[in-house]
Amino acid sequence: MKKKLRSQEWFGKKGKDGFIYRAWMKNQGIPDDEFLGKPVIGICNTWSELTPCNAHFRELAESVKRGILQAGGFPVEFPVMSLGETLMKPTTMLYRNLVSMDVEESIRANPLDGVVLLCGCDKTTPALVMGACSVDIPTLVVSGGAMLTGKYEGRNVGTSDLWKFSENVRSGLMTEEEFNLAEAGMCRSRGHCAVMGTASSMACMVESLGLSLPGNAAIPAADAGRKVLAQLSGRRIVDMVGEYLRPSAILDRRAFENAIRVNAAIGGSTNFVIHLLAIAGRIGVNLNIDDFDRHSSGTPLLANLQPSGEHFMEDLYYAGGLPAVMKQMCRQLHTDCITVNGRTIGENIERAVVLNKEVIANFENPFKLDSGVAVLKGSLCEAGIIKPSAADPKLMQHTGKAVVFENIEDYKRRIDDPNLEVDENSVLVLKHVGPKGYPGMPEVGNMGLPKKMLDKGVTDMVRISDGRMSGTGFGTVVLHVAPEAAEMGAIAFVRDGDLIELDVPARKLNLLVSEEELNIRRAGKLMGSANIIERGYGKLYVQHVEQAHLGADFDFLKGSSGSEVLRDSH
């Protein structure tokens, strides 16, 4: 039996309420027949000129609208708060949960039968998916696409090169004038970062989960194919409403396992972990931090993309896109998982072909064997993560003396001090940059190296923090250490000179200090030093955010709340 359209609870009503709902929509010049049994499709738009990655979304929304109209639906575009990674302070991660609430309440409160999510910059994708999962009406994701590959001095560059350029300027290997020239050539078109950073990882995540049409992840923002996909997505969401195909029917545990394995194969961002955990919590799938290590294991690096490799998202598109990567690893995937187009993963990748073996490798001859995310445990943390494919193999088993920075201001004040007691074997430790300690968990975990080390030609050191790093970053960096310092985790009690043992093959991260000594230190430090915020959203965040290994969502947002509106307004 065909399910009644949710929007008819508004537009199909008789009397005063129906009069108000329809009459005030008509002031936009909408004819009566638009409300007569047509699926009403929301286009959730994160367009903003303060989010440069998403600045082309007005145009993309028009393509989605055309598709909806062609399929017999009625499109309504609505805005939500937009998160611009490059401009927002103190960190967009502080606002991910806020945007998810904005999306959830906007969808539930309005007469929508289905929704298309326009996502691009890093946090917009998980925030919108989290919110939509909480409501659980038919949902389809359209990503904004990566920008064209940057150019500098005749070679290709992307965001990952920024970290190298910055270190080269600090060490005198690059002049400020050269740095400015690189800046001019970095961002050549609309779209998000050109490398496999967090934005691209999130686009791959939604495709591997089955929430977008095949090929969504890799089409460049500037390519006409991006608008074609948007229009096809508009058509498809209308059919999804008729089929009542909701996120809960797509996002079972197997879909999450697929996403973890694909993220390993593409060398995806470490931020993927914290976002996928939060999405799983919203849809009610029991996913935990150990699953990322378990399901990454045995998946090699198949996509040769920065920061783990050499090439760029534009190259991935020309090489066959994400379907070609997934075809190479199909033996590791649950190919019978359903996707938004009504077909299975296996059916979607059946005809995928690798067009450039320099960019996409086969399973037998991968670019790197050790990929994915390694989850570390030990006396320093209940959980921490590292991205082996972006780390120095020589540092994967390392013991060194801690050089401790109590917070980001302490780090900035002392990192270039010529009197800093540090050598190439030291372990840099940055505290109080976790979810509560900052607050918001900024991308500062891939700390720049001390200038005196750069001057010696050192290019990598072990770095540990309770914060995150940009998906475009690289290095032997341990992140998301939990519990964080502000929650009195062991990292809070690390002191200069303490020995720290990192053993990635054994999945260990240990503070080599006796339990007796740690108890003495704990007794002398009665509380953490989270930033105290006395009002507004910041106060709500600090009071309710969970730790990184749980997804850093709010404790009161777990599980689906559904699409029902409990009370009428008139």
HELIX and SHEET records of a PDB file:
HELIX    1   1 GLN A    8  PHE A   11  1                                   4    
HELIX    2   2 GLY A   15  LYS A   26  1                                  12    
HELIX    3   3 ASP A   32  PHE A   35  5                                   4    
HELIX    4   4 PRO A   52  ASN A   54  5                                   3    
HELIX    5   5 PHE A   57  GLN A   70  1                                  14    
HELIX    6   6 THR A   92  TYR A   95  5                                   4    
HELIX    7   7 ARG A   96  ALA A  109  1                                  14    
HELIX    8   8 THR A  124  VAL A  135  1                                  12    
HELIX    9   9 THR A  159  SER A  171  1                                  13    
HELIX   10  10 GLU A  176  MET A  186  1                                  11    
HELIX   11  11 THR A  198  LEU A  209  1                                  12    
HELIX   12  12 ALA A  224  GLU A  243  1                                  20    
HELIX   13  13 PRO A  247  ILE A  250  1                                   4    
HELIX   14  14 ARG A  253  ILE A  266  1                                  14    
HELIX   15  15 ASN A  271  ILE A  283  1                                  13    
HELIX   16  16 ILE A  289  SER A  296  1                                   8    
HELIX   17  17 MET A  313  TYR A  318  1                                   6    
HELIX   18  18 GLY A  321  GLN A  328  1                                   8    
HELIX   19  19 CYS A  330  GLN A  332  5                                   3    
HELIX   20  20 ILE A  345  ILE A  349  1                                   5    
HELIX   21  21 PRO A  388  ALA A  390  5                                   3    
HELIX   22  22 PRO A  393  LEU A  395  5                                   3    
HELIX   23  23 ILE A  408  ARG A  414  1                                   7    
HELIX   24  24 LYS A  451  ASP A  455  1                                   5    
HELIX   25  25 ALA A  485  GLU A  487  5                                   3    
HELIX   26  26 ALA A  490  PHE A  493  5                                   4    
HELIX   27  27 GLU A  515  ALA A  523  1                                   9    
HELIX   28  28 GLY A  536  HIS A  544  1                                   9    
HELIX   29  29 ALA A  548  LEU A  550  5                                   3    
SHEET    1   A 4 PHE A  74  PRO A  79  0                                        
SHEET    2   A 4 VAL A  40  ASN A  45  1                                        
SHEET    3   A 4 GLY A 114  CYS A 119  1                                        
SHEET    4   A 4 THR A 139  SER A 143  1                                        
SHEET    1   B 2 GLY A 150  TYR A 152  0                                        
SHEET    2   B 2 ARG A 155  VAL A 157 -1                                        
SHEET    1   C 8 ALA A 374  GLY A 378  0                                        
SHEET    2   C 8 CYS A 381  ILE A 386 -1                                        
SHEET    3   C 8 VAL A 477  ALA A 482 -1                                        
SHEET    4   C 8 VAL A 462  SER A 465  1                                        
SHEET    5   C 8 VAL A 427  LEU A 430  1                                        
SHEET    6   C 8 GLN A 397  PHE A 405  1                                        
SHEET    7   C 8 LEU A 499  ASP A 503 -1                                        
SHEET    8   C 8 LYS A 508  LEU A 511 -1                                        
END                                                                             
